[in-house]
Structure formats: C-alpha cells, structure tokens
Amino acid sequence: MYDLIIRNGTIVDGTGAAQHVGDIAITDGVLVQVGGTVRGDAREVIDATGLVITPGFVDVHTHFDGQATFDEVLDPSASHGVTTVVLGSCGLGFAPARPEDHDRLIETMECVEDIPGDVLRAGLPWQWETFPDYLDFLESRRYSMDVATQIGHIAVRTYVMGERGIKNEDATNTDIDEMGRIVREAIDAGALGFSTSRVLAHTTSDGSQVPGTFAGEDELFGIAAAMAGGSYAVFQLAQSGADGQDAEAAIKELDWMRRLSAQFGLPVSFLQLQSMQAPDLWKELLDAAWEARADGAVIVAQVANRPFGMLLGLTNRHPFTARATYAAAKERAGSLDELVAELARPEVKAAILSEDDTVATGGAYDTMGQLPVTLAFMCFPLEDDLDYEPTADKSVAVRAEAAGLSPEEYVYDTMLDAGGKRMFVLPFFNYAKGDHDATYAMLTHPASVPGLGDGGAHLATICDASMPTYQLSHWVKGRTRGPRLSLEAAVKMQTHDTAALYGLAGDRGTLEAGKKADLNVIDLDALRLLQPRVEHDLPAGGARLLQGAEGYRYTIVNGVVTRKDDTDTGARPGRLVRGAR
C-alpha cells in the first residue's frame, strides 16, 4: 500500500533523458518507483493520462528573506510549479542583525529590491540575531515548498563593521577574520552559501552603494577561505558592470571569480543579462566562465529566460502618478472602475496631459513612470496574448504614430483598457536586438542555469517569478520567432541543473527512486500564463504584482499535494533545507 500512485503519465525525469509513459509510486514523501507499471494500490491515485510529470522546479534566485518569516505560501513562486526556493541572493538578507540595525537592513532591501519598508516592518518578527538563530526560526515554520538560504554580505559587514562597513570603508584583517567566522558558522548551520553585490545601482536610501560593493580581494578571498573545507557552498554575486555600461569592469570581475573558485574549490555564480549598451558582452563572459573549467574553476551564470525589465500600468506605476489632476481623481475614486470612468472623461484627460509633475509620490514613481514615454520605442502593451517577444511594430512609438497620437496620449488611452488593468512591458535587458535569440543562446550555454526570477522582490514593477512557467509555455510550445527548447531540456535546466548548482541534486531535481517526491503533473496543452495583477495582501496592506498560471493539475512537495488545478490546497509540507549536508 503506497501513499500515492500517479498512473500513466508522460514522465520527463529531469535528467534530459527522453520522455516515456509510466507510473510513479510515493511513500513517506519519497519516490519508490519511477516508470513502468506500479503493482499494488495507494491511499490516493492520480490518473495522469495525457499529462506531463516533471520534478518540482528549483528556483535558485529569490528574495523571500522577509516574506518567509510571515508567509507560508510564498507566491508568486508557488503558482508556478516551484517546490524549492533559495533565498539570500545578491548580498541581501536579515541576519545576522543587531536590533539597532533592523531599520538599516529594511531600508536597504526596500531600496534595492523594491519591497516596501512598511510591509517588512509590519511582517518581520525579528526573533533572531545570529544567522543560526535565523535558520532556527525558519525551521520552526511550515511552507508550501522547501526553503533554503544563503547568508548575505550586507548584513555580515554591517554586523561586524558597523558604520565603517555601511560607509564601505576598507575592512581590516580583524574585520575579515570575523566576517569569515560568521559566514563559516552560517554554512556549518546550513546556509547554502554566501552572496554579495557589487552593482553600483544597488544603493541605500541616502544614495550610497550597499555595504560590500567595493570590497577588495583580501575581503572576498578571506571570506572564501573561511568557506572552503566546510559543507558544499556557493559564492554568489551580482557583479560590477552587469548593466553593460562598464564592460571592462565586468571582465575584471570574472578574473577574480576564476581565481577564487580555483583556489578555494568553491562554485561561483554570477548574474548575466544582455544589455542595451553592450549587447554581445554576455557571450564573452559566459564563454570565459566555461573556459575557466580548464583551470579547475566552476563558474556558473544565472540567466533569465525572457526580457528583464518592468511592468507599468494604472494599477501600479505609470507616467501620470505625480500630476495633480490624476492625484485628485484617484482620491475621489472609490474603486478601480470609478477611477477608469473618471480618467476617461475628456476634460480630465486633457488636464492631466497638460500638467507637469508636481505631486510628491515617493521618488521612484516619478522617474520610473515616465519611462514608457521617454523610451516609447522599447515599450510594448502587454496584450491578451501575453507576448514577451513582440516585434518593433507593436511598440508604443510605432502604434502612437500610426494612431496620430503622442506616445504620452497613447499610453494614457491604452492603460484604461481591460477595465484599467492593461499593462506595458518595458524590457531593459535581454531585448537589445528585439528578439529572444540571445536569451536562447544564454539558456543553452553550458555555463548557465535559469535564474533571476526575483520572487518576493520588485513588488510594484515585475513578476518574473513566473519564469518557470514561461520556460515551458514559451520555450517549449509557444515561440514562433526562432528555435525552441525540447521539453526534456527545458525541464532539466530548472530542475536538475539548478539543484546541482546549489548541491541539492542528491535528493531532488530528478525523478528517481529514493529521491524526494517533489513533482508537477502538468496539462502541457493547457499551460499558460495569466495577466499580471495587483493584490493588496501583504502586511500593512502592502500591494504586489502577482501572475498566475493555468495548467498545473498537481504540485506535490514531500509527497503531499500542495496545489490542485492551480489552487493552493492549504497543505504545508515544505521545510527548511539546511544546505548540502
């Protein structure tokens, strides 16, 4: 008697092997048999005829560090077949932390990852100081998926150096030794690795770069030395020059990554996107990362599987937020429908379009909202077909000209479509040449894994945590403008390959007897993304963008059904993963 049998499904096991039809048996949260015909019965039987069975997706780049302390579901990732998430990316995190540093860490997360400070202040319980304490707190909770985390440089540097660390002063040998001790303590307690940010655009509320941005090799190598010899751990970073504005800096970053990895035997993982400023730099960097294996270095890029930018619209950010007539209309409106009706009035529209920005909205709204107008040639309405690979003729610039409108007026009119829920996609990265060809090449490069979903972050501007679904809906079955991925390759990339990077492939990432029963049962023909939407469901009434999906018949974590027919079941079998140990 098994706990669960899934019968007659098309098994795509995550190894890259050819798909085949067969049964799967699960007992005590473990895969007992994969393939063939399972003899016997079970407490629950799922008929998967015509459906695809995959391993659960492993998302290695999220920012759920705060959300995991107050939320059990961990959407948007939970809606997209994800069964394991890795937190603590890009140097960010909330441990270790003394009470006097809580606000600093919250403000840093707010500035870098666009998670409102009010949400974090209301949600974070702060029942920890050290990183092992933080892990113990996460372990006391239950989730819809497994949760693992890295320790971030920003919190470590702040904890050890105080104001000197925050001001990015050079670390002393004593500082480095203490940072190394804390990082090694975290890894011994179960952290999957250490992360840092060297991106100049990652700034705090006063405009200064986050702690660790300019850390010297003595500091980085000192921390790596402390990591070496312990449990398997990853050295992850958001590197300088990643935006393409300083190609020389990006190449220099790869040089020290190569030496660090080879010297200490640590895999190094960096972030890679195609930039507008240097549209072919990604290839040079990924090729160099792969060639570094000849020196004994393991360097793996985390890449996105679609354009990387922002979503804009009436329900989140748009060009007219800081105009007095719009602000007054929003104040009067009791609902979105009422606001749309008010904005559709000719006299209101004329007034808003004639005004300058005069209303204080928090800074980011003003700057980011103007982008659809100033960058109209690379801004596209996100229409009902959810086309993330639009042709140039679909841009705001071209459509506005065809309609005899200014880009500003076209954006105004279009954002009122669909009851005010129409959004625009503005791809800053991975769309320099107006197609997904570079993205395809990055995804299929041997030195990369899919990442950059940023689950839990950029709540008002993106919802890229839906990328696991896009991996199948676009790259396997939907793309028309170039090559696609095979189902087997697309699944392997975000199951086995991502799990292997973080040393987790021993018990997850593939469907094999003896491994964890984390899997998806998918109606591939029906699988599709839904329109992004704004929900006010966070602490302190905080808003966030969510993007659902259809086609996930079942998501199973540790042998328990957590989602059925794209709906959360309320089951919480997910637990803290304490590193590769």
VENKAJO-V828076 format. One record per helix or strand of 3 or more residues. SS is the DSSP state (H for helix, E for strand). FROM is the first residue (numbers start at 1). TO is the last residue. If there is no record, write none. Layout:
# VENKAJO-V828076
SS&FROM&TO ; SS&FROM&TO
This chain:
# VENKAJO-V828076
E&2&12 ; E&20&27 ; E&30&34 ; E&42&47 ; E&52&55 ; E&57&59 ; H&67&69 ; H&77&80 ; E&82&87 ; H&89&91 ; H&99&113 ; H&117&123 ; H&131&139 ; E&146&149 ; H&153&161 ; H&163&166 ; H&173&189 ; E&193&197 ; H&217&227 ; E&234&238 ; H&247&264 ; E&267&272 ; H&281&295 ; E&299&303 ; E&308&313 ; H&324&332 ; H&336&343 ; H&346&354 ; H&364&369 ; H&371&374 ; H&376&378 ; E&379&382 ; H&392&394 ; H&396&403 ; H&407&414 ; H&417&420 ; E&423&429 ; H&437&443 ; E&448&450 ; H&464&473 ; H&487&501 ; E&519&522 ; E&533&538 ; H&539&541 ; E&542&546 ; E&552&557 ; E&560&564
